[in-house]
């Protein structure tokens, strides 16, 4: 299995951010909104750190940078297992499942 480059992860994390923002606005409970807000904040922290890297570094192997994002990876794994309980809109759940599946190797680290 090939490792994910920084350029690839930038695109995947941007997709994840979009999915989580949709899930946030569609969430019906405050606890779900809190979860999605927390995940979005951690994701923004990671994307911010990645944006500081030189374009010349984008072909390097990705490794999580921000502590906040590293800590959130377990919650993202749990979210993937409980999508049906957290997200009611089928299109959002399908897109989030697809995006989280693409990122599963990153969360395994």
Helices and strands as residue ranges (DSSP letters): H 6-26, H 30-51, G 55-57, H 67-81, H 83-86, H 90-108
